[in-house]
Amino acid sequence: MTPAERQPIEAFLAQEHTDTAIPAGFVASASQALHGIEAVTLSADDLLQALHEGGWACTAEELQRRLSDYVHKTMRGHDARNTRLTLDQ
């Protein structure tokens, strides 16, 4: 979003909580900001399986690589800028 497009959202966030006024252009800016956002659910079981791959005993770097590999695999075909990850419990 351009600074001009973000301005109504920033104005809304900056106002007092008791102020019920909605800045001009807020609805259009909020709609644009949220347009195209997609949720991808990570399965807790799949995540644990990915972290277990190679054995439970591992270095911090190995654990980080396993997590990174799992997230990258899950994100294939999704736009990282518009995708939000949730963990299924």
C-alpha positions as CSV (number, residue, x, y, z in Angstrom):
1,M,0.0,0.0,0.0
2,T,1.1,3.5,-0.7
3,P,1.5,6.0,2.2
4,A,-1.7,7.8,1.0
5,E,-3.6,4.5,1.1
6,R,-2.2,3.7,4.6
7,Q,-3.0,7.1,6.0
8,P,-6.7,6.4,6.9
9,I,-5.7,3.2,8.7
10,E,-2.9,5.0,10.6
11,A,-5.3,7.8,11.5
12,F,-7.8,5.4,12.9
13,L,-5.2,3.5,14.9
14,A,-3.8,6.8,16.3
15,Q,-7.1,8.1,17.6
16,E,-8.4,7.7,21.2
17,H,-10.2,4.5,22.0
18,T,-13.3,6.5,22.9
19,D,-13.4,8.3,19.6
20,T,-16.0,6.5,17.4
21,A,-15.3,8.6,14.2
22,I,-14.1,6.6,11.2
23,P,-11.6,8.5,9.0
24,A,-12.5,9.2,5.4
25,G,-11.2,6.4,3.2
26,F,-10.8,4.0,6.1
27,V,-13.2,1.3,4.7
28,A,-11.6,1.3,1.3
29,S,-8.1,1.2,2.7
30,A,-8.9,-1.6,5.2
31,S,-10.6,-3.6,2.4
32,Q,-7.6,-3.2,0.2
33,A,-5.2,-4.2,3.0
34,L,-7.2,-7.4,3.8
35,H,-7.9,-8.3,0.2
36,G,-6.4,-11.6,-0.8
37,I,-5.3,-12.7,2.6
38,E,-5.3,-16.4,2.9
39,A,-5.0,-18.7,5.9
40,V,-3.0,-21.9,5.8
41,T,-3.4,-24.3,8.7
42,L,-0.4,-26.2,9.9
43,S,-1.2,-29.6,11.3
44,A,0.4,-30.1,14.7
45,D,0.9,-33.8,14.0
46,D,2.6,-33.0,10.6
47,L,4.7,-30.4,12.3
48,L,5.9,-32.8,15.0
49,Q,6.6,-35.4,12.3
50,A,8.7,-32.9,10.4
51,L,10.6,-31.9,13.5
52,H,11.2,-35.6,14.4
53,E,12.6,-36.4,11.0
54,G,16.2,-37.6,11.6
55,G,15.6,-38.2,15.3
56,W,14.6,-36.2,18.3
57,A,18.2,-35.5,19.4
58,C,19.5,-32.7,17.2
59,T,21.3,-29.4,17.3
60,A,19.5,-26.1,17.3
61,E,20.5,-25.5,13.7
62,E,19.1,-28.9,12.6
63,L,15.8,-28.1,14.4
64,Q,15.6,-24.7,12.7
65,R,16.3,-26.3,9.3
66,R,13.6,-28.9,9.8
67,L,11.0,-26.2,10.8
68,S,12.1,-24.0,7.9
69,D,11.9,-26.9,5.4
70,Y,8.4,-27.8,6.7
71,V,7.1,-24.2,6.4
72,H,8.6,-23.8,2.9
73,K,7.0,-27.0,1.8
74,T,3.6,-26.0,3.2
75,M,3.9,-22.5,1.6
76,R,4.4,-23.9,-1.9
77,G,1.9,-22.4,-4.2
78,H,0.9,-19.6,-1.7
79,D,1.9,-16.0,-1.8
80,A,4.0,-15.4,1.4
81,R,3.0,-11.7,1.5
82,N,-0.7,-12.6,1.8
83,T,-0.6,-15.9,3.7
84,R,-1.1,-16.2,7.4
85,L,-0.2,-19.5,9.1
86,T,-2.2,-21.0,12.0
87,L,-1.4,-24.1,14.0
88,D,-4.1,-26.7,14.3
89,Q,-4.2,-28.2,17.8
